[in-house]
Amino acid sequence: MRTCLAAAALVVGLAACSPGSAGAPSALTSVGATTSSAGGTTGDPAPPGSCHAGDGGFLPDPGCTPGGADARVTPDTLSSTICRSGYTATVRPPLSVTEPIKRERMAAYGLSAPLSAYELDHLVPLELGGASTVANLWPEPWADPRGAHRKDDLENALERQVCSGTLSLSDAQHAIASDWESAYRTYVGGLP
């Protein structure tokens, strides 16, 4: 557990530093989560089994995974952040950091399946300015037609709409954080 907590703190620390900034802090804002008076996202690791996914495991527990956004991604910075090819590679934490977080999140959600059966998903995806904080990470199942690949389709569709100017960044972030399945039906089409 100590390793998971240290890794969680490291992910929060990584999210607070801009790429190539030599550790300069950046304020984070939350989508649907509370923020501390210092502006950082709250989202300490949850006790094992305390989180409960909805809709058969395909929707995160809003109390454990409310979502979170990186304040560096704004309508004014779209062309230099999410609408720039290769952006997500500059902000995605390495596997050495995310693997312990994935184990902690799976335990919090009471999951004992193999790690390979789940993706450690950013509820608000990096493609839409999501933060790499505990409040924005959850174990999303790969299996089933509604699994992680289906949400990835939505993420790509929303990013295209935001970058083309047909959907606001805040509307896209709110839609996917509130209920990604409902957002899928609205912005992509019917779920299988």
C-alpha positions in Angstrom: 0.0 0.0 0.0 2.9 2.4 0.8 4.2 1.9 -2.8 0.7 2.7 -4.2 0.4 5.8 -2.1 3.9 7.0 -3.2 3.1 6.3 -6.8 -0.2 8.2 -6.5 1.7 11.2 -5.0 4.1 11.0 -7.9 1.3 11.0 -10.5 -0.2 14.0 -8.9 3.2 15.6 -8.9 3.7 14.7 -12.6 0.4 16.3 -13.4 1.4 19.5 -11.7 4.5 20.0 -13.9 4.3 21.1 -17.4 6.2 19.1 -20.0 9.8 20.2 -20.2 9.3 22.7 -17.4 12.0 21.3 -15.0 9.4 20.9 -12.4 7.6 24.2 -12.5 4.2 23.7 -10.8 0.9 24.3 -12.7 -2.5 24.7 -11.1 -4.9 21.9 -11.7 -8.7 22.3 -11.9 -11.2 19.5 -11.5 -14.2 18.5 -13.5 -16.8 17.4 -11.0 -14.4 17.1 -8.1 -13.7 19.3 -5.1 -10.5 21.3 -5.1 -8.4 22.3 -2.2 -7.8 25.9 -1.2 -4.4 25.7 -2.9 -6.2 24.7 -6.2 -5.0 21.1 -6.3 -7.3 18.2 -6.9 -8.3 16.2 -3.9 -8.5 12.4 -4.6 -6.6 10.4 -2.1 -6.6 6.6 -2.7 -9.8 5.0 -1.6 -9.9 2.0 0.8 -10.1 -1.4 -0.9 -13.6 -2.3 -2.1 -15.0 1.2 -1.3 -15.6 2.1 -5.0 -18.5 0.6 -7.0 -18.6 0.9 -10.8 -22.0 1.4 -12.3 -23.7 -0.2 -15.3 -22.0 -3.6 -15.0 -18.6 -2.1 -14.4 -18.6 0.3 -17.4 -19.2 3.6 -15.5 -16.8 4.7 -12.8 -18.0 5.5 -9.2 -18.5 9.3 -9.2 -17.4 9.5 -5.6 -14.1 7.7 -6.3 -13.5 8.9 -9.8 -15.2 12.3 -10.4 -12.8 13.3 -13.1 -10.1 16.0 -13.3 -8.7 18.4 -15.8 -5.3 20.0 -16.3 -5.7 23.8 -16.1 -3.0 24.2 -18.7 -5.5 23.1 -21.3 -7.9 25.9 -22.0 -9.8 27.3 -25.0 -6.8 29.6 -25.5 -4.2 26.8 -25.5 -5.9 24.2 -27.7 -3.6 24.6 -30.6 -0.5 24.1 -28.5 -2.0 21.3 -26.3 -4.7 18.8 -27.3 -5.0 19.9 -30.9 -1.3 19.5 -31.5 -0.2 16.1 -32.9 1.7 14.1 -30.3 0.5 16.2 -27.3 -0.6 13.2 -25.2 2.8 11.6 -25.4 4.2 14.7 -23.6 1.9 14.4 -20.6 1.2 10.6 -20.3 2.9 9.2 -17.1 5.2 6.2 -17.7 4.1 2.6 -16.9 6.4 2.5 -14.0 4.2 5.1 -12.3 0.8 4.0 -13.6 1.1 0.3 -12.8 1.0 0.8 -9.0 -1.9 3.2 -9.4 -3.7 0.6 -11.5 -3.3 -1.9 -8.7 -4.5 0.5 -6.1 -7.5 1.6 -8.2 -8.4 -2.1 -8.9 -8.3 -2.8 -5.2 -10.4 0.3 -4.5 -13.0 -1.0 -7.0 -12.8 -4.5 -5.4 -11.5 -6.1 -8.6 -9.3 -9.2 -8.5 -9.2 -10.0 -12.2 -5.8 -9.9 -14.0 -4.4 -6.4 -14.6 -4.5 -7.1 -18.3 -8.4 -7.3 -18.2 -8.5 -3.6 -17.4 -7.1 -0.3 -18.7 -6.1 2.4 -16.2 -8.4 5.0 -17.8 -8.4 8.7 -17.6 -12.1 9.5 -17.2 -11.5 12.9 -18.7 -9.0 11.7 -21.3 -5.6 13.3 -22.0 -7.0 14.1 -25.4 -9.4 16.5 -23.8 -7.1 17.9 -21.2 -7.6 15.3 -18.5 -5.3 15.2 -15.5 -3.2 12.3 -14.3 -4.6 12.4 -10.8 -6.2 9.7 -8.7 -9.6 11.5 -9.0 -9.4 11.0 -12.8 -8.2 7.4 -13.0 -10.2 4.2 -12.8 -10.0 0.6 -13.9 -12.0 0.3 -17.1 -12.7 -3.2 -18.5 -11.5 -4.1 -21.9 -14.1 -6.9 -22.5 -17.5 -6.4 -24.0 -18.6 -4.1 -26.8 -18.9 -1.3 -24.3 -15.4 -1.7 -23.0 -12.4 0.6 -23.1 -12.1 0.6 -26.9 -15.7 2.0 -27.2 -14.8 4.9 -24.8 -11.7 5.5 -26.9 -13.9 6.0 -29.9 -15.8 8.7 -28.0 -12.6 10.4 -26.8 -11.4 10.7 -30.4 -14.7 12.0 -31.6 -14.9 14.6 -28.9 -11.3 15.7 -29.5 -12.1 16.2 -33.2 -15.2 18.3 -32.4 -13.3 20.4 -29.9 -10.4 21.0 -32.2 -12.7 21.9 -35.1 -14.6 24.4 -32.9 -18.0 22.6 -33.1 -17.9 21.7 -29.3 -16.5 23.6 -26.4 -13.7 22.1 -24.3 -15.8 22.5 -21.1 -18.9 20.8 -22.7 -16.8 17.9 -23.9 -15.1 17.4 -20.5 -18.3 17.7 -18.6 -20.1 15.2 -20.9 -17.5 12.5 -20.6 -17.0 13.0 -16.9 -20.7 12.9 -16.1 -21.7 9.7 -18.0 -19.5 8.6 -20.9 -22.1 6.2 -22.2 -24.7 8.9 -22.5 -22.1 11.2 -24.2 -21.3 8.3 -26.6 -25.0 8.2 -27.6 -25.1 12.0 -28.0 -21.8 12.5 -29.9 -21.2 9.2 -31.7 -24.3 7.1 -31.9 -25.9 4.1 -30.3 -23.9 1.8 -28.0 -23.9 -1.9 -28.9 
